[in-house]
Structure formats: structure tokens, C-alpha cells
Amino acid sequence: MEKKTSKRIRLASWSQVREAFRSKELRQAGYSEGAVVMSDTLLDLHGKAHRERRRVENRLFRREIFSYWEHEVLGRTIDITLNPFVEAKQGDLSVIGYRCAMNLTATIAGIDQDPSDAKQTETLYGIVKKFSEGATLLHSKRNKDQVRQEVKEAMDQFAKDFFDPSRETRERLIEESINGTINQDDLPKDVLTTLLVNREHWD
């Protein structure tokens, strides 16, 4: 277990700040209050655990994968997300942007969802907004325990409606690739699949 310290260090010059940011001991503290949703995420992991997770996930971020996302995912997802607003001939730009980012992030993360399904999209939107509230709990003016409880409920719903089915699908596809039924290149090109294929490095 890594040693923790509460000692405060005062940085008095830009060169000290530069050295601090270069330090492998520097840890982000902004998400500590929001551990209910941020615990064990890449953003919050530190030291060896962070490096190992980043090393595994970096296997996904290759030029050919970026090209696939750009040509096969980006335009299609944005078009589908924009369709309801185009048909309504109106929309809140912040909502449109948030939903585009949400749908793209879900696809890259490996969460199966249909952006054209209005009910499903609305459900995921509510869950993600609650996750955001939990992640920024440090700055919340609401009762923090109440927010944590709401986030836990959102996480349970997310697991049931989105994560568990997505993981089951990928576990099946990975098994098929091991058995030779499908090629490994045919596996989903997303973070969840990458983590499951390389689970021995982090599980």
C-alpha cells in the first residue's frame, strides 16, 4: 500500500510548479469527494495502478482505431443524435452537445445503446447527468449524502440497463474469438472489450 501524507508543500515559483507536475507522486485530489462514482477510474487511480490501467487502455488508441471511429462512428452517431432536434426545428445547444458527447463516449467506452431510441437515450442522459453531479460533489451545495445515494441508485440502474448487457455481449464475443468462431479483429473496438481481453493485467 502506498504511503499517504497530509503534509502541505508550498510552491513559490513557476519552476517549482513545473517540477511538481512532473512528479510521479503528484495525485489529483479533485475527485476524492466524488469517490462514489470516480473510485478506481483512470482519472482517480494513482501510481502503479494508474500506469497499468493506462498501459492496457492505450492498446486501443491506435491510428487505425481512430480512423475507424472517425469514419464509422463519429458522423453516424452525430447524425442520429441530431435527428430529433432537426425534426423539431429547435433545440438547446448545450443539450445537443451533451447528448452528442454522451453517445460518442458510450460507444467508445463499450456501452451498447441506440441513439435513435428516444426512451433509452433519455434514460442514459439522466444517469450520466447524475454521474456528473457525483463526480463534482466537491463543489455541490446540496446535501452530499443525499447526492451519493442518488448516484448509487443511478449506478444500479446503469449496471442493470446498460453495463451488464454490454459486458455479457462482449464476454460472448471474446469466447467466440478464442474458439475461432470469429476473428479477433471482429471484436468491438472499445474500452470495455480491451479491458476484458486484457483482464489478467488489471482484474
N, C-alpha and C positions, 0 to 999 in steps of 0.2 A: 504494500500500500504506500502511495506517495505521501511524503510528509507535507502537512499543511501548516501554514503560518499566517498569523494575523498582523505581522509587523508591517507598518506602513513605510514606504520609501518615497521621499520627495524628489521629483525630477525638476531640476532648476535650469536646464538648458536644452536646446534642440538636439545636441549630440547625445545627451543622456536619454532623451525620448527615443532617439533612433536606436540606441543600444538596447533599450527596454523592449522595443518592438521586435528586435532581432532575437531576443532571449527565448529559448525553448521552455523556460519556466513561466513565461507570461501566460496568464489564463484569463479568458473573458469571463466577467462576473455578471454581466447584464441579464443573463437568463436564469440565474440561480433561483430567483423568486418564482420563476415560472417552471420549476422542475417537473411539475405535474404533467407537462406536455413536452418539455425540452430535454428531460433527463435521458442520457445515453444517445442523444443525437450527435451528428458530426460536429455541429456548431458548439456543443457543450462539452464534448469529450476533450480530454487533455492528455498531453504526454504520449506515452506509448500507445494507449488505446486509440487516441486520435490519429496517430500516424498509421497504425494498422488498418483502421477503417478507411482512411483516405486512400491508402495504397490499394485496397481492394476496389473501392469505388472508381478510382482513376482508370481501372482497366476498361471501364465503359466509355470514358471520354476520349475517344479516338477520332481521327479525321473522318473515317468512313461512317462512324455513328453520327457525328454532327451532320454529315451530308444527308444521311437517311432522315434524320429529324427535320432538316431544312426542307427537303423535297417531298417527303411522305407524310409528315406530321404537322408542321407549322401552319402552312396555308390552309389545309383541310380543317384543322381544329379551329382556327380563327374564323373561317367562313361559316362553319356550323354554329359557333358561338354568336356570331353577329346576326345570323338569320332572323331570330325573333325580333331583334331591335330594328332591322331593316324593314320587316313586315309591318311593325308597329309605327314605323317612320319617326321614331323618337327613342331616346334612351339617355340615361345618366352616364356620362363619360367615365366616372370613377367606377361605377358598377360594371360597365362594359370591360374596362381594363382589368378589373379584379377577376372577372369571370374568365377572360382570355388567359390570364396568368394561371388561374386555378386549374383550368382544363389542360393546359400545356404541362404544368407541373405534375398533375396526376398521371398523365401519360408517360412522362419521363421517369417518374417515381415507380411506376408499375402498378398503378391503381386503375382497375378496369371500370370505366364509366362511359356513358354515352352522352356527349354534349348536346345531342339533339333531343334527348329525353328531358322535357321541361321539369317534371316532378323530381327526377333523380338529380338533375343539376341544382335545383333549389335546395334539396336535402343536403347535398355536398357543400353548397355555398354556405348554408347555416352552420354546418360543422366546422368548416375552415375558418369562418369568422370567429367562432368560439375558440378555436385553437389559437388564433391570432391574439385574442384577448388574454388567453392563458400565458402565451409567450411573452407578452409585455406587461405581465402582472405587476412588475416592479413600479410601473407608473400609473397603475389603476387607482382610481379614487373610490372604487366600490369595496365592499367587504371582501377581503381576499379569500377567506374560507368559502364564501358563497361562490365566488368565481371558480375556485378549484373544484368544487362539487359539480358545477355546471360543465366544466371541462372534462371531468371524469365521465359524466353521462354522455357527453359528445364523443369521447373516445370509445366508449362501449358501443354506441350506435355506429361509429365509423368501422370498428372491427367487424361487427355483425353484417353491415350492409355493403362494405367495400373491401376492407383489408383481407378478411378471412377467405371470401370467394376468390379474390385475386391471387392469394398465396396458393390456394388449392389448385387453381388452374396452372400456375407455374410449376408447382411440385409435380403435377401430372406430366406436363410437357418435358420437364427435366428428366423424369423417369423414362419417357419415350425416347429422348435423345440418348440416354445411357444404353437403352435396349436396341438402338439403331433404327427405331421406327421413323424418327425424323432426324435431320441433321442438326448439329449444334448451332449452325448459322441461322436456323429457322426459329430459334428461341426468341422470345420477346427481347427487344433491345431497350431494357430499362434497369433501373437501380435495384429493384426487388429481385429480379431474376439474377442479376450479377451477384448480389449478396447470398442468394440461396445456392448458386453454383459454387461459390467460394466460402461456404459456411464454416469450413474447418479452420479458416483464418480468424474468425470472429465469434463463432457460436459459443 
